Amino acid sequence: MEVRNFVDGALETTAEVLDNVAPGTGEVFGTLPRSGQAEVDRAMAAAKRAFPSWAATPAAERAACLDRLADAVRDHAAMLAEAEARDNGKPISLAAHVDIPRAEKNLRFYATGIQHYASQSHAMEGEAINYTLRKPLGVVACISPWNLPLYLFTWKVAPALAAGNCVVAKPSELTPVTAYLLSTWIKEAGFPNGVFNVLHGLGPEVGEAMVTHPDIAAVSFTGGTVTGARIAGHVAPKFKKMSLELGGKNPALIFADADFDEALRTTLRSSFANQGQICLCGSRILIERPIYEKFRDALVAKASKMVASDPLDPSSKMGAVVSEAHMNKILSYIELAREEGGRVLCGGERVHPEGVENGYYIAPTVIEGLGPECRTNQEEIFGPVVTLQPFDTEEQALALANDTAYGLAATLWTSDLKRAHRVAAAIDSGIVWVNTWLLRDLRTPFGGVKASGVGREGGFEALEFFTEPQNICIKL
């Protein structure tokens, strides 16, 4: 498949292209543009020209464009799910039941949300009245990651467009296909030329050119903490807005009074869903000592039965990791865990499923025997690898949970209502799930603390990010 850019209402490519590799097979199955400064300049110019008209377009008309784009996602759902599985390596069943439906919901959510977005007014006891306008920013850069390609791409562009901004967006170069397919339906959805532009290529080339462009008013980025810090270094000194959803080293706290079977079942999913390549996966499992051995043995037994297979097989529950380079990074961390004294209880190696032997597959890996200070428990691995640590008291559990530079998400398992509220509030993370995982209400603020990011996405938080408040005071 030939992936192309979408700039100023037209599909186009570049003189130099990049290979697109299917992680499930390790084979090249297409190309994508290797965009750079010239492509960014043209996209920015088109977006800047389109902005005054789009900002003045009634919210209901902007919403209608988003709804029509959501219709296209719905109507092409099977094709998009297959493309996501081939491009990313995730099981097609996961793409069909999670990624693509969520992409449609993102577009519809903000199509509706912008029509209910209200400003404020403040009366000054007969002296004056103040009211607040929420004005679109201008041209915004939206850069999305490879783990949930269309899911997170739409999560960014939908509120930006709904609020009246023009967008220059970049999906990951590792997973460009579904964003490209979406761009082929932008015109028929009714978006004017220049309003929504999609560029492909390498982060240090096209991404860097986007975030440093003088016409960018804001940057929304999801990805690694190192890249986020680099973006902040460019954007913050220019006093431009940024939303950074970055890495995590998320704890799962399992108390002895938890529903054992439900905690086990969900922890297995939160450990290895999407091959552990979800920023919300729980990679540090903290277990109260009275049930430590029982829970450990049950988790290892279930993880050992998980078999990686061809992502395009409808029965596949575990696919490939996204690239050869990422596979090698994950394997290097497993070797590091051994060097640090960890015991690999299952997995710990690359596997070669029949028929797709050259794909990038890693067996689900469970490790114990490592203290909280070791690199394996401090650094984000972002793969099917979890560590186990016992704890004796609530205070110790909290100390372990908070003992990282990250603070994105946590899960907490207990049947004690008071403990649930008390411990959840004391965990340093943007979201805490109690007796569940990945149960998302799109109206709620989403993001992390510490090295896990800056700002919040979701609900009206996103619309506030993509607008600038202006207070107007009228003397009576």
Secondary structure, DSSP 4 states (H G I P E B T S, - for coil): -B--EEETTEEE--SSEEEEEETTTTEEEEEEE---HHHHHHHHHHHHHHHHHHHHS-HHHHHHHHHHHHHHHHHTHHHHHHHHHHHH---HHHIIIIIHHHHHHHHHHHHHHGGG----EEE-TTSEEEEEEEEE-SEEEEE--SSSHHHHHHHHHHHHHHTT-EEEEE--TTS-HHHHHHHTTTTTTTPPTTSEEE--S-IIIIIHHHHT-TTEEEEEEES-HHHHHHHHHHHGGGT-EEEEE----EEEEE-TTS-HHHHHHHHHHHHHGGGG-STT-EEEEEEEGGGHHHHHHHHHHHHHT-----TTSTT-SS---S-HHHHHHHHHHHHHHHHTT-EEEE--SEE--TT-TTS-EE--EEEES--TTSHHHHS---SSEEEEEEESSHHHHHHHHT-SSEESEEEEE-S-HHHHHHHHHHS-SSEEEES-SS---TTS-B--EETTEES-BSHHHHHHHTEEEEEEEEE-
